[in-house]
């Protein structure tokens, strides 16, 4: 018994010591999907976050203090994910969070955080999440579509749109906006369809697209569904009839669709691994240098964790601390530069460069880019 | 009803019949509730990925597919499955574990990302004024021929009867001279190979990733529930009803109603007619 108490005491001392040493650093919780449907993006997200931390520390950290990342898996149901975040916050003393995960998890986390800890949300999402202490770097539908739809209608000479997505709020919100932009540009919507996640074949949808006479298809299917749809789309020769535009077709999805099936497939995003600007090229070569040529390939979702940490650093420097009230006050109008381009914080969302890429041939080639695109789903004041 | 709709219907039914065939043999005849069935479809779909990564010519896809699937199935049969004949619930748990193992194994080798496979026949053909993928037409014809040969062989051969004897009473079967070890291994490996073949054939038309097997297990299972475990005829009826319902309702109403109807049908059959339309003779 004595032995055990002795052991406990020494463990406590050891814990206190390590705690004392670590408190010189700012701990940042990075919430990544290691498991679940988005698990594919876990490795690239972690790598991007680690690269960001390394570069922030090389530049002297945040407000002169080094940062240390603590990761947690949030590819789990929202209740478990918020438990994991709570452990980092209350248990490990994390001072800020950066999260790359779905909206259900975000809402659960916001309920826990209650504006008491800064939280940067990074993936593509539907917009309009405005809790105190939340800062968004991800692209919202208005950013991905407002400049791109009129551009494509002009450049590709298309006007009849068919909208297809999975049956949940992101595709529905995206399409509600898309309809406005299509109408403003003088086009029409000839079909709109939402399919359940359980559907693995799209034959009947493809037949409807064929019969609708659409010459453009807006795709808000996600993951495996998007791959299956696009493979069959080209199999039926529909790529001759219509161009495709996706707002969540990144490098992994394109690899699954394959070079044969990617004819006239466009994607709109704030990041592609093939962006040729100097900042993006430097970022890509830093990534390869840090993690090797065989590292999980870069993509918009994984890279967003880098953006999230860079925003956190810029915001905390501007505010002088990681206090939510100070950061909220400092957020509006903040400008900073990342591999995506020159960014501005407007309504706690990131106005950023939007790239339009063509996947024809199985690799994204940047067609054009639109600078400083603000989000119409940002927050007021 | 348009011609494309009819062709879609035939495509869905024939591919589901091919996917479910192996499960019908392993579950229907050997009484092994093979939860890893979809993973054999998945491994088959990876065969072109294997040949491509080894730099082998395209015609080797079929031999590589059959060899890989047969090897995995044989090792599993000799090490795990053979202890479980006639123990349906235990086999369910064991094969569920095997399914996870196979998924993780494939993820370890090829990664978690999506793979893509080019079809050997590209483009569409025009049939009676309707454009349809040429590859699908070829596959439908191939499956039709394959099932015709299988039905002819099944009628002449006594293998099905021997398997029934072996599963029903292994000792008696051995006493009358049936080599039960060879027969059971042969039947299990054959069933798994048809699943692998289904994966290979479907590969250019679907998404390919380690988790894909689950879709195919569920649909094959529904087809067997509805059709019954007794015969090739039951298999055809089950595949026809399940794939037909999804396709028709998906085209006429929406995919959501199609899927809802398939689930409802399966539940009703399990509840009211658990042996299916063509029950096993056991």
Interface residues (C-beta under 8 A of the other chain):
Chain A: X39 X40 X167 X193 X194 X195 X196 X198 X199 X200 X201 X203 X204 X205 X207 X208 X210 X224 X227 X228 X231 X232 X235 X236 X237 X252 X253 X255 X256 X257 X258 X259 X260 X261 X297
Chain B: X2 X4 X5 X8 X11 X12 X112 X113 X114 X115 X116 X117 X118 X119 X122 X123 X124 X131 X132 X133 X135 X136 X204 X205 X206 X207 X208 X209 X211 X212 X215 X246 X247 X250 X251 X254 X255 X256 X258 X259
